[in-house]
Amino acid sequence: MTLSEKLLKDFEQLSENKKHQVIDFVEFLNSKQQNELTTAMDDIISENKEALLELAK
């Protein structure tokens, strides 16, 4: 059984309220990951601003 299959099987056994909590948690993790990516990209841009401006010419 794959991890995805196990997750789906376990998820299907939860109450509707617990399913909503799981979905909320997954959305939180996705949001956190996106924020970390955005911060990393902002740092890269900031650290390389002069080089990027030169390349844009």
PDBQT receptor file of N, H, CA, C and O in Angstrom, charges set to zero:
ATOM      1  N   MET A   1       0.855  -1.177   0.000  1.00  0.00    +0.000 N 
ATOM      2  CA  MET A   1       0.000   0.000   0.000  1.00  0.00    +0.000 C 
ATOM      3  C   MET A   1       0.902   1.242   0.000  1.00  0.00    +0.000 C 
ATOM      4  O   MET A   1       1.823   1.361   0.808  1.00  0.00    +0.000 OA
ATOM      5  N   THR A   2       0.616   2.146  -0.913  1.00  0.00    +0.000 N 
ATOM      6  H   THR A   2      -0.132   2.049  -1.570  1.00  0.00    +0.000 HD
ATOM      7  CA  THR A   2       1.402   3.375  -0.982  1.00  0.00    +0.000 C 
ATOM      8  C   THR A   2       0.981   4.318   0.137  1.00  0.00    +0.000 C 
ATOM      9  O   THR A   2      -0.057   4.137   0.772  1.00  0.00    +0.000 OA
ATOM     10  N   LEU A   3       1.801   5.310   0.355  1.00  0.00    +0.000 N 
ATOM     11  H   LEU A   3       2.645   5.457  -0.161  1.00  0.00    +0.000 HD
ATOM     12  CA  LEU A   3       1.495   6.315   1.371  1.00  0.00    +0.000 C 
ATOM     13  C   LEU A   3       0.187   7.030   1.046  1.00  0.00    +0.000 C 
ATOM     14  O   LEU A   3      -0.611   7.298   1.944  1.00  0.00    +0.000 OA
ATOM     15  N   SER A   4      -0.033   7.335  -0.206  1.00  0.00    +0.000 N 
ATOM     16  H   SER A   4       0.615   7.118  -0.935  1.00  0.00    +0.000 HD
ATOM     17  CA  SER A   4      -1.264   8.005  -0.629  1.00  0.00    +0.000 C 
ATOM     18  C   SER A   4      -2.489   7.127  -0.375  1.00  0.00    +0.000 C 
ATOM     19  O   SER A   4      -3.528   7.608   0.078  1.00  0.00    +0.000 OA
ATOM     20  N   GLU A   5      -2.355   5.842  -0.672  1.00  0.00    +0.000 N 
ATOM     21  H   GLU A   5      -1.512   5.451  -1.040  1.00  0.00    +0.000 HD
ATOM     22  CA  GLU A   5      -3.472   4.925  -0.440  1.00  0.00    +0.000 C 
ATOM     23  C   GLU A   5      -3.787   4.809   1.045  1.00  0.00    +0.000 C 
ATOM     24  O   GLU A   5      -4.954   4.786   1.436  1.00  0.00    +0.000 OA
ATOM     25  N   LYS A   6      -2.742   4.736   1.878  1.00  0.00    +0.000 N 
ATOM     26  H   LYS A   6      -1.794   4.756   1.561  1.00  0.00    +0.000 HD
ATOM     27  CA  LYS A   6      -2.956   4.653   3.318  1.00  0.00    +0.000 C 
ATOM     28  C   LYS A   6      -3.628   5.913   3.835  1.00  0.00    +0.000 C 
ATOM     29  O   LYS A   6      -4.566   5.847   4.631  1.00  0.00    +0.000 OA
ATOM     30  N   LEU A   7      -3.146   7.055   3.381  1.00  0.00    +0.000 N 
ATOM     31  H   LEU A   7      -2.385   7.109   2.735  1.00  0.00    +0.000 HD
ATOM     32  CA  LEU A   7      -3.731   8.327   3.806  1.00  0.00    +0.000 C 
ATOM     33  C   LEU A   7      -5.210   8.397   3.432  1.00  0.00    +0.000 C 
ATOM     34  O   LEU A   7      -6.044   8.783   4.251  1.00  0.00    +0.000 OA
ATOM     35  N   LEU A   8      -5.526   8.028   2.213  1.00  0.00    +0.000 N 
ATOM     36  H   LEU A   8      -4.849   7.715   1.548  1.00  0.00    +0.000 HD
ATOM     37  CA  LEU A   8      -6.911   8.064   1.767  1.00  0.00    +0.000 C 
ATOM     38  C   LEU A   8      -7.774   7.099   2.573  1.00  0.00    +0.000 C 
ATOM     39  O   LEU A   8      -8.891   7.442   2.959  1.00  0.00    +0.000 OA
ATOM     40  N   LYS A   9      -7.271   5.908   2.827  1.00  0.00    +0.000 N 
ATOM     41  H   LYS A   9      -6.363   5.629   2.513  1.00  0.00    +0.000 HD
ATOM     42  CA  LYS A   9      -8.016   4.917   3.604  1.00  0.00    +0.000 C 
ATOM     43  C   LYS A   9      -8.285   5.437   5.018  1.00  0.00    +0.000 C 
ATOM     44  O   LYS A   9      -9.406   5.352   5.517  1.00  0.00    +0.000 OA
ATOM     45  N   ASP A  10      -7.243   5.975   5.653  1.00  0.00    +0.000 N 
ATOM     46  H   ASP A  10      -6.332   6.044   5.247  1.00  0.00    +0.000 HD
ATOM     47  CA  ASP A  10      -7.409   6.513   7.010  1.00  0.00    +0.000 C 
ATOM     48  C   ASP A  10      -8.342   7.726   7.012  1.00  0.00    +0.000 C 
ATOM     49  O   ASP A  10      -9.176   7.882   7.904  1.00  0.00    +0.000 OA
ATOM     50  N   PHE A  11      -8.184   8.583   5.995  1.00  0.00    +0.000 N 
ATOM     51  H   PHE A  11      -7.507   8.456   5.270  1.00  0.00    +0.000 HD
ATOM     52  CA  PHE A  11      -9.022   9.776   5.896  1.00  0.00    +0.000 C 
ATOM     53  C   PHE A  11     -10.500   9.406   5.783  1.00  0.00    +0.000 C 
ATOM     54  O   PHE A  11     -11.347  10.026   6.424  1.00  0.00    +0.000 OA
ATOM     55  N   GLU A  12     -10.804   8.411   4.980  1.00  0.00    +0.000 N 
ATOM     56  H   GLU A  12     -10.115   7.907   4.459  1.00  0.00    +0.000 HD
ATOM     57  CA  GLU A  12     -12.192   8.005   4.754  1.00  0.00    +0.000 C 
ATOM     58  C   GLU A  12     -12.859   7.485   6.031  1.00  0.00    +0.000 C 
ATOM     59  O   GLU A  12     -14.086   7.481   6.130  1.00  0.00    +0.000 OA
ATOM     60  N   GLN A  13     -12.068   7.052   6.997  1.00  0.00    +0.000 N 
ATOM     61  H   GLN A  13     -11.072   7.055   6.917  1.00  0.00    +0.000 HD
ATOM     62  CA  GLN A  13     -12.625   6.523   8.238  1.00  0.00    +0.000 C 
ATOM     63  C   GLN A  13     -12.897   7.609   9.281  1.00  0.00    +0.000 C 
ATOM     64  O   GLN A  13     -13.486   7.335  10.327  1.00  0.00    +0.000 OA
ATOM     65  N   LEU A  14     -12.473   8.824   9.000  1.00  0.00    +0.000 N 
ATOM     66  H   LEU A  14     -11.994   9.047   8.151  1.00  0.00    +0.000 HD
ATOM     67  CA  LEU A  14     -12.664   9.916   9.948  1.00  0.00    +0.000 C 
ATOM     68  C   LEU A  14     -14.083  10.478   9.885  1.00  0.00    +0.000 C 
ATOM     69  O   LEU A  14     -14.788  10.331   8.887  1.00  0.00    +0.000 OA
ATOM     70  N   SER A  15     -14.477  11.122  10.978  1.00  0.00    +0.000 N 
ATOM     71  H   SER A  15     -13.904  11.242  11.789  1.00  0.00    +0.000 HD
ATOM     72  CA  SER A  15     -15.754  11.847  10.978  1.00  0.00    +0.000 C 
ATOM     73  C   SER A  15     -15.616  13.076  10.078  1.00  0.00    +0.000 C 
ATOM     74  O   SER A  15     -14.506  13.490   9.745  1.00  0.00    +0.000 OA
ATOM     75  N   GLU A  16     -16.748  13.648   9.693  1.00  0.00    +0.000 N 
ATOM     76  H   GLU A  16     -17.650  13.311   9.964  1.00  0.00    +0.000 HD
ATOM     77  CA  GLU A  16     -16.716  14.829   8.819  1.00  0.00    +0.000 C 
ATOM     78  C   GLU A  16     -15.949  15.969   9.485  1.00  0.00    +0.000 C 
ATOM     79  O   GLU A  16     -15.193  16.676   8.819  1.00  0.00    +0.000 OA
ATOM     80  N   ASN A  17     -16.133  16.150  10.769  1.00  0.00    +0.000 N 
ATOM     81  H   ASN A  17     -16.747  15.576  11.310  1.00  0.00    +0.000 HD
ATOM     82  CA  ASN A  17     -15.426  17.218  11.488  1.00  0.00    +0.000 C 
ATOM     83  C   ASN A  17     -13.909  17.004  11.424  1.00  0.00    +0.000 C 
ATOM     84  O   ASN A  17     -13.154  17.944  11.176  1.00  0.00    +0.000 OA
ATOM     85  N   LYS A  18     -13.477  15.777  11.646  1.00  0.00    +0.000 N 
ATOM     86  H   LYS A  18     -14.090  15.013  11.847  1.00  0.00    +0.000 HD
ATOM     87  CA  LYS A  18     -12.048  15.470  11.597  1.00  0.00    +0.000 C 
ATOM     88  C   LYS A  18     -11.507  15.635  10.181  1.00  0.00    +0.000 C 
ATOM     89  O   LYS A  18     -10.371  16.074  10.000  1.00  0.00    +0.000 OA
ATOM     90  N   LYS A  19     -12.305  15.288   9.181  1.00  0.00    +0.000 N 
ATOM     91  H   LYS A  19     -13.228  14.931   9.328  1.00  0.00    +0.000 HD
ATOM     92  CA  LYS A  19     -11.880  15.482   7.789  1.00  0.00    +0.000 C 
ATOM     93  C   LYS A  19     -11.623  16.959   7.513  1.00  0.00    +0.000 C 
ATOM     94  O   LYS A  19     -10.650  17.313   6.847  1.00  0.00    +0.000 OA
ATOM     95  N   HIS A  20     -12.498  17.814   8.026  1.00  0.00    +0.000 N 
ATOM     96  H   HIS A  20     -13.289  17.526   8.567  1.00  0.00    +0.000 HD
ATOM     97  CA  HIS A  20     -12.308  19.257   7.847  1.00  0.00    +0.000 C 
ATOM     98  C   HIS A  20     -11.022  19.719   8.540  1.00  0.00    +0.000 C 
ATOM     99  O   HIS A  20     -10.308  20.575   8.018  1.00  0.00    +0.000 OA
ATOM    100  N   GLN A  21     -10.731  19.163   9.695  1.00  0.00    +0.000 N 
ATOM    101  H   GLN A  21     -11.311  18.468  10.120  1.00  0.00    +0.000 HD
ATOM    102  CA  GLN A  21      -9.505  19.522  10.406  1.00  0.00    +0.000 C 
ATOM    103  C   GLN A  21      -8.273  19.097   9.615  1.00  0.00    +0.000 C 
ATOM    104  O   GLN A  21      -7.285  19.829   9.552  1.00  0.00    +0.000 OA
ATOM    105  N   VAL A  22      -8.338  17.917   9.016  1.00  0.00    +0.000 N 
ATOM    106  H   VAL A  22      -9.140  17.323   9.067  1.00  0.00    +0.000 HD
ATOM    107  CA  VAL A  22      -7.220  17.436   8.204  1.00  0.00    +0.000 C 
ATOM    108  C   VAL A  22      -7.023  18.358   7.004  1.00  0.00    +0.000 C 
ATOM    109  O   VAL A  22      -5.894  18.734   6.688  1.00  0.00    +0.000 OA
ATOM    110  N   ILE A  23      -8.102  18.717   6.343  1.00  0.00    +0.000 N 
ATOM    111  H   ILE A  23      -9.019  18.411   6.600  1.00  0.00    +0.000 HD
ATOM    112  CA  ILE A  23      -8.012  19.610   5.182  1.00  0.00    +0.000 C 
ATOM    113  C   ILE A  23      -7.444  20.961   5.592  1.00  0.00    +0.000 C 
ATOM    114  O   ILE A  23      -6.600  21.516   4.888  1.00  0.00    +0.000 OA
ATOM    115  N   ASP A  24      -7.897  21.495   6.721  1.00  0.00    +0.000 N 
ATOM    116  H   ASP A  24      -8.582  21.043   7.293  1.00  0.00    +0.000 HD
ATOM    117  CA  ASP A  24      -7.364  22.765   7.219  1.00  0.00    +0.000 C 
ATOM    118  C   ASP A  24      -5.861  22.665   7.468  1.00  0.00    +0.000 C 
ATOM    119  O   ASP A  24      -5.106  23.584   7.150  1.00  0.00    +0.000 OA
ATOM    120  N   PHE A  25      -5.438  21.544   8.039  1.00  0.00    +0.000 N 
ATOM    121  H   PHE A  25      -6.051  20.798   8.298  1.00  0.00    +0.000 HD
ATOM    122  CA  PHE A  25      -4.011  21.363   8.327  1.00  0.00    +0.000 C 
ATOM    123  C   PHE A  25      -3.197  21.278   7.036  1.00  0.00    +0.000 C 
ATOM    124  O   PHE A  25      -2.121  21.868   6.942  1.00  0.00    +0.000 OA
ATOM    125  N   VAL A  26      -3.695  20.561   6.064  1.00  0.00    +0.000 N 
ATOM    126  H   VAL A  26      -4.569  20.082   6.141  1.00  0.00    +0.000 HD
ATOM    127  CA  VAL A  26      -2.994  20.447   4.779  1.00  0.00    +0.000 C 
ATOM    128  C   VAL A  26      -2.900  21.823   4.122  1.00  0.00    +0.000 C 
ATOM    129  O   VAL A  26      -1.856  22.177   3.575  1.00  0.00    +0.000 OA
ATOM    130  N   GLU A  27      -3.970  22.592   4.170  1.00  0.00    +0.000 N 
ATOM    131  H   GLU A  27      -4.819  22.305   4.614  1.00  0.00    +0.000 HD
ATOM    132  CA  GLU A  27      -3.941  23.943   3.602  1.00  0.00    +0.000 C 
ATOM    133  C   GLU A  27      -2.941  24.827   4.342  1.00  0.00    +0.000 C 
ATOM    134  O   GLU A  27      -2.252  25.638   3.724  1.00  0.00    +0.000 OA
ATOM    135  N   PHE A  28      -2.860  24.673   5.666  1.00  0.00    +0.000 N 
ATOM    136  H   PHE A  28      -3.420  24.014   6.169  1.00  0.00    +0.000 HD
ATOM    137  CA  PHE A  28      -1.875  25.414   6.456  1.00  0.00    +0.000 C 
ATOM    138  C   PHE A  28      -0.458  25.054   6.016  1.00  0.00    +0.000 C 
ATOM    139  O   PHE A  28       0.379  25.936   5.827  1.00  0.00    +0.000 OA
ATOM    140  N   LEU A  29      -0.190  23.756   5.853  1.00  0.00    +0.000 N 
ATOM    141  H   LEU A  29      -0.870  23.040   6.006  1.00  0.00    +0.000 HD
ATOM    142  CA  LEU A  29       1.144  23.325   5.424  1.00  0.00    +0.000 C 
ATOM    143  C   LEU A  29       1.486  23.868   4.042  1.00  0.00    +0.000 C 
ATOM    144  O   LEU A  29       2.615  24.296   3.804  1.00  0.00    +0.000 OA
ATOM    145  N   ASN A  30       0.521  23.852   3.134  1.00  0.00    +0.000 N 
ATOM    146  H   ASN A  30      -0.396  23.504   3.327  1.00  0.00    +0.000 HD
ATOM    147  CA  ASN A  30       0.754  24.390   1.790  1.00  0.00    +0.000 C 
ATOM    148  C   ASN A  30       1.032  25.887   1.833  1.00  0.00    +0.000 C 
ATOM    149  O   ASN A  30       1.912  26.384   1.129  1.00  0.00    +0.000 OA
ATOM    150  N   SER A  31       0.282  26.596   2.659  1.00  0.00    +0.000 N 
ATOM    151  H   SER A  31      -0.432  26.192   3.230  1.00  0.00    +0.000 HD
ATOM    152  CA  SER A  31       0.474  28.036   2.806  1.00  0.00    +0.000 C 
ATOM    153  C   SER A  31       1.853  28.336   3.393  1.00  0.00    +0.000 C 
ATOM    154  O   SER A  31       2.546  29.247   2.941  1.00  0.00    +0.000 OA
ATOM    155  N   LYS A  32       2.238  27.562   4.400  1.00  0.00    +0.000 N 
ATOM    156  H   LYS A  32       1.675  26.822   4.767  1.00  0.00    +0.000 HD
ATOM    157  CA  LYS A  32       3.548  27.737   5.027  1.00  0.00    +0.000 C 
ATOM    158  C   LYS A  32       4.663  27.489   4.009  1.00  0.00    +0.000 C 
ATOM    159  O   LYS A  32       5.640  28.236   3.955  1.00  0.00    +0.000 OA
ATOM    160  N   GLN A  33       4.512  26.450   3.213  1.00  0.00    +0.000 N 
ATOM    161  H   GLN A  33       3.719  25.843   3.257  1.00  0.00    +0.000 HD
ATOM    162  CA  GLN A  33       5.508  26.132   2.191  1.00  0.00    +0.000 C 
ATOM    163  C   GLN A  33       5.599  27.257   1.168  1.00  0.00    +0.000 C 
ATOM    164  O   GLN A  33       6.697  27.632   0.756  1.00  0.00    +0.000 OA
ATOM    165  N   GLN A  34       4.466  27.792   0.759  1.00  0.00    +0.000 N 
ATOM    166  H   GLN A  34       3.575  27.487   1.094  1.00  0.00    +0.000 HD
ATOM    167  CA  GLN A  34       4.456  28.887  -0.215  1.00  0.00    +0.000 C 
ATOM    168  C   GLN A  34       5.118  30.130   0.368  1.00  0.00    +0.000 C 
ATOM    169  O   GLN A  34       5.866  30.819  -0.325  1.00  0.00    +0.000 OA
ATOM    170  N   ASN A  35       4.844  30.420   1.647  1.00  0.00    +0.000 N 
ATOM    171  H   ASN A  35       4.236  29.860   2.210  1.00  0.00    +0.000 HD
ATOM    172  CA  ASN A  35       5.464  31.573   2.294  1.00  0.00    +0.000 C 
ATOM    173  C   ASN A  35       6.974  31.410   2.393  1.00  0.00    +0.000 C 
ATOM    174  O   ASN A  35       7.714  32.377   2.212  1.00  0.00    +0.000 OA
ATOM    175  N   GLU A  36       7.438  30.199   2.677  1.00  0.00    +0.000 N 
ATOM    176  H   GLU A  36       6.837  29.413   2.824  1.00  0.00    +0.000 HD
ATOM    177  CA  GLU A  36       8.881  29.937   2.741  1.00  0.00    +0.000 C 
ATOM    178  C   GLU A  36       9.519  30.128   1.375  1.00  0.00    +0.000 C 
ATOM    179  O   GLU A  36      10.615  30.679   1.273  1.00  0.00    +0.000 OA
ATOM    180  N   LEU A  37       8.841  29.677   0.324  1.00  0.00    +0.000 N 
ATOM    181  H   LEU A  37       7.950  29.230   0.407  1.00  0.00    +0.000 HD
ATOM    182  CA  LEU A  37       9.348  29.843  -1.035  1.00  0.00    +0.000 C 
ATOM    183  C   LEU A  37       9.414  31.323  -1.410  1.00  0.00    +0.000 C 
ATOM    184  O   LEU A  37      10.398  31.781  -1.991  1.00  0.00    +0.000 OA
ATOM    185  N   THR A  38       8.370  32.055  -1.076  1.00  0.00    +0.000 N 
ATOM    186  H   THR A  38       7.571  31.683  -0.604  1.00  0.00    +0.000 HD
ATOM    187  CA  THR A  38       8.333  33.487  -1.376  1.00  0.00    +0.000 C 
ATOM    188  C   THR A  38       9.456  34.216  -0.653  1.00  0.00    +0.000 C 
ATOM    189  O   THR A  38      10.122  35.071  -1.237  1.00  0.00    +0.000 OA
ATOM    190  N   THR A  39       9.667  33.883   0.611  1.00  0.00    +0.000 N 
ATOM    191  H   THR A  39       9.126  33.188   1.085  1.00  0.00    +0.000 HD
ATOM    192  CA  THR A  39      10.739  34.503   1.383  1.00  0.00    +0.000 C 
ATOM    193  C   THR A  39      12.094  34.182   0.774  1.00  0.00    +0.000 C 
ATOM    194  O   THR A  39      12.949  35.062   0.664  1.00  0.00    +0.000 OA
ATOM    195  N   ALA A  40      12.298  32.945   0.381  1.00  0.00    +0.000 N 
ATOM    196  H   ALA A  40      11.604  32.230   0.470  1.00  0.00    +0.000 HD
ATOM    197  CA  ALA A  40      13.573  32.555  -0.234  1.00  0.00    +0.000 C 
ATOM    198  C   ALA A  40      13.805  33.317  -1.527  1.00  0.00    +0.000 C 
ATOM    199  O   ALA A  40      14.914  33.788  -1.779  1.00  0.00    +0.000 OA
ATOM    200  N   MET A  41      12.767  33.441  -2.353  1.00  0.00    +0.000 N 
ATOM    201  H   MET A  41      11.866  33.058  -2.149  1.00  0.00    +0.000 HD
ATOM    202  CA  MET A  41      12.904  34.177  -3.617  1.00  0.00    +0.000 C 
ATOM    203  C   MET A  41      13.177  35.657  -3.359  1.00  0.00    +0.000 C 
ATOM    204  O   MET A  41      13.996  36.263  -4.049  1.00  0.00    +0.000 OA
ATOM    205  N   ASP A  42      12.499  36.243  -2.372  1.00  0.00    +0.000 N 
ATOM    206  H   ASP A  42      11.834  35.750  -1.811  1.00  0.00    +0.000 HD
ATOM    207  CA  ASP A  42      12.746  37.644  -2.017  1.00  0.00    +0.000 C 
ATOM    208  C   ASP A  42      14.197  37.833  -1.572  1.00  0.00    +0.000 C 
ATOM    209  O   ASP A  42      14.834  38.822  -1.933  1.00  0.00    +0.000 OA
ATOM    210  N   ASP A  43      14.716  36.892  -0.793  1.00  0.00    +0.000 N 
ATOM    211  H   ASP A  43      14.198  36.088  -0.500  1.00  0.00    +0.000 HD
ATOM    212  CA  ASP A  43      16.108  36.976  -0.341  1.00  0.00    +0.000 C 
ATOM    213  C   ASP A  43      17.069  36.893  -1.523  1.00  0.00    +0.000 C 
ATOM    214  O   ASP A  43      18.035  37.653  -1.598  1.00  0.00    +0.000 OA
ATOM    215  N   ILE A  44      16.804  35.967  -2.446  1.00  0.00    +0.000 N 
ATOM    216  H   ILE A  44      16.020  35.350  -2.385  1.00  0.00    +0.000 HD
ATOM    217  CA  ILE A  44      17.669  35.818  -3.626  1.00  0.00    +0.000 C 
ATOM    218  C   ILE A  44      17.668  37.095  -4.457  1.00  0.00    +0.000 C 
ATOM    219  O   ILE A  44      18.716  37.553  -4.912  1.00  0.00    +0.000 OA
ATOM    220  N   ILE A  45      16.498  37.656  -4.645  1.00  0.00    +0.000 N 
ATOM    221  H   ILE A  45      15.646  37.285  -4.275  1.00  0.00    +0.000 HD
ATOM    222  CA  ILE A  45      16.397  38.892  -5.429  1.00  0.00    +0.000 C 
ATOM    223  C   ILE A  45      17.124  40.028  -4.730  1.00  0.00    +0.000 C 
ATOM    224  O   ILE A  45      17.861  40.787  -5.358  1.00  0.00    +0.000 OA
ATOM    225  N   SER A  46      16.913  40.137  -3.431  1.00  0.00    +0.000 N 
ATOM    226  H   SER A  46      16.314  39.519  -2.920  1.00  0.00    +0.000 HD
ATOM    227  CA  SER A  46      17.562  41.196  -2.663  1.00  0.00    +0.000 C 
ATOM    228  C   SER A  46      19.085  41.063  -2.691  1.00  0.00    +0.000 C 
ATOM    229  O   SER A  46      19.794  42.053  -2.874  1.00  0.00    +0.000 OA
ATOM    230  N   GLU A  47      19.581  39.853  -2.512  1.00  0.00    +0.000 N 
ATOM    231  H   GLU A  47      19.005  39.049  -2.363  1.00  0.00    +0.000 HD
ATOM    232  CA  GLU A  47      21.021  39.617  -2.475  1.00  0.00    +0.000 C 
ATOM    233  C   GLU A  47      21.675  39.809  -3.842  1.00  0.00    +0.000 C 
ATOM    234  O   GLU A  47      22.881  40.044  -3.917  1.00  0.00    +0.000 OA
ATOM    235  N   ASN A  48      20.910  39.714  -4.912  1.00  0.00    +0.000 N 
ATOM    236  H   ASN A  48      19.931  39.523  -4.852  1.00  0.00    +0.000 HD
ATOM    237  CA  ASN A  48      21.452  39.799  -6.270  1.00  0.00    +0.000 C 
ATOM    238  C   ASN A  48      20.864  40.947  -7.069  1.00  0.00    +0.000 C 
ATOM    239  O   ASN A  48      20.835  40.910  -8.299  1.00  0.00    +0.000 OA
ATOM    240  N   LYS A  49      20.398  41.964  -6.364  1.00  0.00    +0.000 N 
ATOM    241  H   LYS A  49      20.421  41.994  -5.365  1.00  0.00    +0.000 HD
ATOM    242  CA  LYS A  49      19.698  43.071  -7.026  1.00  0.00    +0.000 C 
ATOM    243  C   LYS A  49      20.550  43.731  -8.114  1.00  0.00    +0.000 C 
ATOM    244  O   LYS A  49      20.070  43.963  -9.223  1.00  0.00    +0.000 OA
ATOM    245  N   GLU A  50      21.810  44.033  -7.797  1.00  0.00    +0.000 N 
ATOM    246  H   GLU A  50      22.200  43.845  -6.895  1.00  0.00    +0.000 HD
ATOM    247  CA  GLU A  50      22.659  44.709  -8.779  1.00  0.00    +0.000 C 
ATOM    248  C   GLU A  50      22.863  43.853 -10.023  1.00  0.00    +0.000 C 
ATOM    249  O   GLU A  50      22.774  44.361 -11.141  1.00  0.00    +0.000 OA
ATOM    250  N   ALA A  51      23.129  42.583  -9.847  1.00  0.00    +0.000 N 
ATOM    251  H   ALA A  51      23.200  42.170  -8.939  1.00  0.00    +0.000 HD
ATOM    252  CA  ALA A  51      23.342  41.694 -10.992  1.00  0.00    +0.000 C 
ATOM    253  C   ALA A  51      22.062  41.565 -11.817  1.00  0.00    +0.000 C 
ATOM    254  O   ALA A  51      22.115  41.540 -13.046  1.00  0.00    +0.000 OA
ATOM    255  N   LEU A  52      20.932  41.485 -11.153  1.00  0.00    +0.000 N 
ATOM    256  H   LEU A  52      20.889  41.505 -10.154  1.00  0.00    +0.000 HD
ATOM    257  CA  LEU A  52      19.665  41.377 -11.888  1.00  0.00    +0.000 C 
ATOM    258  C   LEU A  52      19.360  42.653 -12.665  1.00  0.00    +0.000 C 
ATOM    259  O   LEU A  52      18.866  42.598 -13.791  1.00  0.00    +0.000 OA
ATOM    260  N   LEU A  53      19.655  43.792 -12.065  1.00  0.00    +0.000 N 
ATOM    261  H   LEU A  53      20.057  43.837 -11.150  1.00  0.00    +0.000 HD
ATOM    262  CA  LEU A  53      19.447  45.063 -12.786  1.00  0.00    +0.000 C 
ATOM    263  C   LEU A  53      20.368  45.139 -14.009  1.00  0.00    +0.000 C 
ATOM    264  O   LEU A  53      19.970  45.638 -15.062  1.00  0.00    +0.000 OA
ATOM    265  N   GLU A  54      21.583  44.649 -13.864  1.00  0.00    +0.000 N 
ATOM    266  H   GLU A  54      21.907  44.245 -13.008  1.00  0.00    +0.000 HD
ATOM    267  CA  GLU A  54      22.515  44.655 -14.991  1.00  0.00    +0.000 C 
ATOM    268  C   GLU A  54      22.029  43.727 -16.094  1.00  0.00    +0.000 C 
ATOM    269  O   GLU A  54      22.123  44.065 -17.274  1.00  0.00    +0.000 OA
ATOM    270  N   LEU A  55      21.522  42.584 -15.729  1.00  0.00    +0.000 N 
ATOM    271  H   LEU A  55      21.446  42.310 -14.770  1.00  0.00    +0.000 HD
ATOM    272  CA  LEU A  55      21.004  41.640 -16.724  1.00  0.00    +0.000 C 
ATOM    273  C   LEU A  55      19.755  42.190 -17.426  1.00  0.00    +0.000 C 
ATOM    274  O   LEU A  55      19.487  41.839 -18.575  1.00  0.00    +0.000 OA
ATOM    275  N   ALA A  56      19.006  43.035 -16.752  1.00  0.00    +0.000 N 
ATOM    276  H   ALA A  56      19.224  43.321 -15.819  1.00  0.00    +0.000 HD
ATOM    277  CA  ALA A  56      17.765  43.566 -17.314  1.00  0.00    +0.000 C 
ATOM    278  C   ALA A  56      18.032  44.628 -18.399  1.00  0.00    +0.000 C 
ATOM    279  O   ALA A  56      17.128  44.983 -19.155  1.00  0.00    +0.000 OA
ATOM    280  N   LYS A  57      19.255  45.122 -18.472  1.00  0.00    +0.000 N 
ATOM    281  H   LYS A  57      19.990  44.834 -17.858  1.00  0.00    +0.000 HD
ATOM    282  CA  LYS A  57      19.576  46.160 -19.468  1.00  0.00    +0.000 C 
ATOM    283  C   LYS A  57      19.577  45.612 -20.872  1.00  0.00    +0.000 C 
ATOM    284  O   LYS A  57      19.827  46.352 -21.823  1.00  0.00    +0.000 OA
TER     285      LYS A  57
